Every structure is written in C-alpha cells, then in structure tokens.
C-alpha cells in the first residue's frame, strides 16, 4: 500500500473511528446517506485514487471494486 494512502486512511480512522470507510450503495454513501456526486463516483473508480465523502469525510469504496478474499487452497472453511 502506498505511504500516502496509508496516511489518508490513518487520518480518517483517527477522525471518524469505525466510520472511516463507507461503501457506496448505488450513489449513496452508507455512512451519512447523502448522494455522492457523479464525478466523485467516476474518480473513485480510477486506480490509486482515494475519494472521501464530501459530507462525512469517510473514504468511499464500491463493493464491486473490492477484491474477494483468497479462498483457502485446502478447501477448509474453518467451520466444523
């Protein structure tokens, strides 16, 4: 992770605590429930861009852009 990205996240975490990051659901920030402007949604999709909500300051992400966790190669989900 680039150092600048880590600093941005740490700043948001200190300021907002557990609400430092928020998923965008359609066009709405799930932290403050305000509509995210279309140009910010486009910027969010660019590689290496960190976009914060204009209203609450949370770092925005889309679930579709988050890479799924790697599956256990042994196929063991840890559930008995």
PyMOL CGO cylinders between C-alpha atoms (Angstrom):
from pymol import cmd
from pymol.cgo import CYLINDER

trace = [
    CYLINDER, 0.00, 0.00, 0.00, 1.41, 3.41, -0.91, 0.3, 1, 1, 1, 1, 1, 1,
    CYLINDER, 1.41, 3.41, -0.91, 2.51, 5.51, 2.08, 0.3, 1, 1, 1, 1, 1, 1,
    CYLINDER, 2.51, 5.51, 2.08, 0.17, 8.37, 1.09, 0.3, 1, 1, 1, 1, 1, 1,
    CYLINDER, 0.17, 8.37, 1.09, -2.83, 6.01, 1.03, 0.3, 1, 1, 1, 1, 1, 1,
    CYLINDER, -2.83, 6.01, 1.03, -1.93, 4.66, 4.45, 0.3, 1, 1, 1, 1, 1, 1,
    CYLINDER, -1.93, 4.66, 4.45, -1.62, 8.19, 5.87, 0.3, 1, 1, 1, 1, 1, 1,
    CYLINDER, -1.62, 8.19, 5.87, -5.03, 9.11, 4.43, 0.3, 1, 1, 1, 1, 1, 1,
    CYLINDER, -5.03, 9.11, 4.43, -6.62, 6.02, 5.95, 0.3, 1, 1, 1, 1, 1, 1,
    CYLINDER, -6.62, 6.02, 5.95, -4.95, 6.57, 9.36, 0.3, 1, 1, 1, 1, 1, 1,
    CYLINDER, -4.95, 6.57, 9.36, -6.13, 10.19, 9.39, 0.3, 1, 1, 1, 1, 1, 1,
    CYLINDER, -6.13, 10.19, 9.39, -9.71, 9.14, 8.58, 0.3, 1, 1, 1, 1, 1, 1,
    CYLINDER, -9.71, 9.14, 8.58, -9.54, 6.39, 11.23, 0.3, 1, 1, 1, 1, 1, 1,
    CYLINDER, -9.54, 6.39, 11.23, -8.41, 8.85, 13.92, 0.3, 1, 1, 1, 1, 1, 1,
    CYLINDER, -8.41, 8.85, 13.92, -11.09, 11.36, 12.92, 0.3, 1, 1, 1, 1, 1, 1,
    CYLINDER, -11.09, 11.36, 12.92, -14.02, 9.02, 12.23, 0.3, 1, 1, 1, 1, 1, 1,
    CYLINDER, -14.02, 9.02, 12.23, -13.21, 5.78, 14.06, 0.3, 1, 1, 1, 1, 1, 1,
    CYLINDER, -13.21, 5.78, 14.06, -15.23, 2.83, 12.76, 0.3, 1, 1, 1, 1, 1, 1,
    CYLINDER, -15.23, 2.83, 12.76, -16.87, 5.06, 10.14, 0.3, 1, 1, 1, 1, 1, 1,
    CYLINDER, -16.87, 5.06, 10.14, -13.54, 5.83, 8.43, 0.3, 1, 1, 1, 1, 1, 1,
    CYLINDER, -13.54, 5.83, 8.43, -14.64, 3.91, 5.34, 0.3, 1, 1, 1, 1, 1, 1,
    CYLINDER, -14.64, 3.91, 5.34, -18.08, 3.71, 3.78, 0.3, 1, 1, 1, 1, 1, 1,
    CYLINDER, -18.08, 3.71, 3.78, -19.49, 1.66, 0.96, 0.3, 1, 1, 1, 1, 1, 1,
    CYLINDER, -19.49, 1.66, 0.96, -21.31, 3.46, -1.82, 0.3, 1, 1, 1, 1, 1, 1,
    CYLINDER, -21.31, 3.46, -1.82, -24.67, 1.82, -2.41, 0.3, 1, 1, 1, 1, 1, 1,
    CYLINDER, -24.67, 1.82, -2.41, -25.77, 2.96, -5.86, 0.3, 1, 1, 1, 1, 1, 1,
    CYLINDER, -25.77, 2.96, -5.86, -24.96, 6.64, -5.49, 0.3, 1, 1, 1, 1, 1, 1,
    CYLINDER, -24.96, 6.64, -5.49, -25.39, 6.94, -1.70, 0.3, 1, 1, 1, 1, 1, 1,
    CYLINDER, -25.39, 6.94, -1.70, -22.71, 6.99, 1.00, 0.3, 1, 1, 1, 1, 1, 1,
    CYLINDER, -22.71, 6.99, 1.00, -23.75, 4.34, 3.54, 0.3, 1, 1, 1, 1, 1, 1,
    CYLINDER, -23.75, 4.34, 3.54, -22.19, 6.33, 6.40, 0.3, 1, 1, 1, 1, 1, 1,
    CYLINDER, -22.19, 6.33, 6.40, -24.14, 9.59, 6.08, 0.3, 1, 1, 1, 1, 1, 1,
    CYLINDER, -24.14, 9.59, 6.08, -26.77, 8.56, 3.50, 0.3, 1, 1, 1, 1, 1, 1,
    CYLINDER, -26.77, 8.56, 3.50, -26.02, 11.53, 1.26, 0.3, 1, 1, 1, 1, 1, 1,
    CYLINDER, -26.02, 11.53, 1.26, -25.83, 11.27, -2.53, 0.3, 1, 1, 1, 1, 1, 1,
    CYLINDER, -25.83, 11.27, -2.53, -22.28, 11.15, -3.92, 0.3, 1, 1, 1, 1, 1, 1,
    CYLINDER, -22.28, 11.15, -3.92, -21.79, 13.39, -6.95, 0.3, 1, 1, 1, 1, 1, 1,
    CYLINDER, -21.79, 13.39, -6.95, -21.32, 11.53, -10.27, 0.3, 1, 1, 1, 1, 1, 1,
    CYLINDER, -21.32, 11.53, -10.27, -17.84, 12.99, -10.87, 0.3, 1, 1, 1, 1, 1, 1,
    CYLINDER, -17.84, 12.99, -10.87, -16.67, 11.63, -7.49, 0.3, 1, 1, 1, 1, 1, 1,
    CYLINDER, -16.67, 11.63, -7.49, -18.10, 8.21, -8.37, 0.3, 1, 1, 1, 1, 1, 1,
    CYLINDER, -18.10, 8.21, -8.37, -16.03, 8.28, -11.56, 0.3, 1, 1, 1, 1, 1, 1,
    CYLINDER, -16.03, 8.28, -11.56, -12.89, 9.37, -9.72, 0.3, 1, 1, 1, 1, 1, 1,
    CYLINDER, -12.89, 9.37, -9.72, -13.43, 6.58, -7.19, 0.3, 1, 1, 1, 1, 1, 1,
    CYLINDER, -13.43, 6.58, -7.19, -13.07, 4.03, -9.97, 0.3, 1, 1, 1, 1, 1, 1,
    CYLINDER, -13.07, 4.03, -9.97, -9.66, 5.29, -11.05, 0.3, 1, 1, 1, 1, 1, 1,
    CYLINDER, -9.66, 5.29, -11.05, -6.68, 3.26, -9.89, 0.3, 1, 1, 1, 1, 1, 1,
    CYLINDER, -6.68, 3.26, -9.89, -4.77, 4.70, -6.95, 0.3, 1, 1, 1, 1, 1, 1,
    CYLINDER, -4.77, 4.70, -6.95, -7.47, 7.27, -6.16, 0.3, 1, 1, 1, 1, 1, 1,
    CYLINDER, -7.47, 7.27, -6.16, -8.79, 7.70, -2.63, 0.3, 1, 1, 1, 1, 1, 1,
    CYLINDER, -8.79, 7.70, -2.63, -12.01, 9.70, -2.54, 0.3, 1, 1, 1, 1, 1, 1,
    CYLINDER, -12.01, 9.70, -2.54, -13.68, 10.92, 0.62, 0.3, 1, 1, 1, 1, 1, 1,
    CYLINDER, -13.68, 10.92, 0.62, -17.34, 11.72, 1.06, 0.3, 1, 1, 1, 1, 1, 1,
    CYLINDER, -17.34, 11.72, 1.06, -17.89, 15.47, 0.83, 0.3, 1, 1, 1, 1, 1, 1,
    CYLINDER, -17.89, 15.47, 0.83, -20.37, 15.34, 3.68, 0.3, 1, 1, 1, 1, 1, 1,
    CYLINDER, -20.37, 15.34, 3.68, -19.00, 12.96, 6.33, 0.3, 1, 1, 1, 1, 1, 1,
    CYLINDER, -19.00, 12.96, 6.33, -15.37, 12.53, 5.24, 0.3, 1, 1, 1, 1, 1, 1,
    CYLINDER, -15.37, 12.53, 5.24, -15.47, 8.73, 5.07, 0.3, 1, 1, 1, 1, 1, 1,
    CYLINDER, -15.47, 8.73, 5.07, -13.24, 7.08, 2.47, 0.3, 1, 1, 1, 1, 1, 1,
    CYLINDER, -13.24, 7.08, 2.47, -15.60, 5.75, -0.18, 0.3, 1, 1, 1, 1, 1, 1,
    CYLINDER, -15.60, 5.75, -0.18, -15.49, 2.33, -1.83, 0.3, 1, 1, 1, 1, 1, 1,
    CYLINDER, -15.49, 2.33, -1.83, -17.75, 0.18, -4.00, 0.3, 1, 1, 1, 1, 1, 1,
    CYLINDER, -17.75, 0.18, -4.00, -18.18, -3.47, -3.11, 0.3, 1, 1, 1, 1, 1, 1,
    CYLINDER, -18.18, -3.47, -3.11, -17.78, -4.42, -6.78, 0.3, 1, 1, 1, 1, 1, 1,
    CYLINDER, -17.78, -4.42, -6.78, -14.28, -2.90, -6.77, 0.3, 1, 1, 1, 1, 1, 1,
    CYLINDER, -14.28, -2.90, -6.77, -13.09, -4.76, -3.68, 0.3, 1, 1, 1, 1, 1, 1,
    CYLINDER, -13.09, -4.76, -3.68, -11.18, -7.94, -4.46, 0.3, 1, 1, 1, 1, 1, 1,
    CYLINDER, -11.18, -7.94, -4.46, -12.68, -11.02, -2.79, 0.3, 1, 1, 1, 1, 1, 1,
    CYLINDER, -12.68, -11.02, -2.79, -10.58, -12.71, -0.14, 0.3, 1, 1, 1, 1, 1, 1,
    CYLINDER, -10.58, -12.71, -0.14, -8.42, -15.54, -1.40, 0.3, 1, 1, 1, 1, 1, 1,
    CYLINDER, -8.42, -15.54, -1.40, -10.02, -18.92, -0.85, 0.3, 1, 1, 1, 1, 1, 1,
    CYLINDER, -10.02, -18.92, -0.85, -8.37, -21.49, 1.37, 0.3, 1, 1, 1, 1, 1, 1,
    CYLINDER, -8.37, -21.49, 1.37, -6.41, -23.75, -1.02, 0.3, 1, 1, 1, 1, 1, 1,
    CYLINDER, -6.41, -23.75, -1.02, -7.17, -26.74, 1.21, 0.3, 1, 1, 1, 1, 1, 1,
    CYLINDER, -7.17, -26.74, 1.21, -10.88, -26.01, 0.95, 0.3, 1, 1, 1, 1, 1, 1,
    CYLINDER, -10.88, -26.01, 0.95, -11.16, -25.79, 4.74, 0.3, 1, 1, 1, 1, 1, 1,
    CYLINDER, -11.16, -25.79, 4.74, -13.56, -23.01, 5.68, 0.3, 1, 1, 1, 1, 1, 1,
    CYLINDER, -13.56, -23.01, 5.68, -12.82, -23.48, 9.36, 0.3, 1, 1, 1, 1, 1, 1,
    CYLINDER, -12.82, -23.48, 9.36, -16.43, -24.49, 10.03, 0.3, 1, 1, 1, 1, 1, 1,
    CYLINDER, -16.43, -24.49, 10.03, -16.94, -27.83, 11.73, 0.3, 1, 1, 1, 1, 1, 1,
]
cmd.load_cgo(trace, "trace")
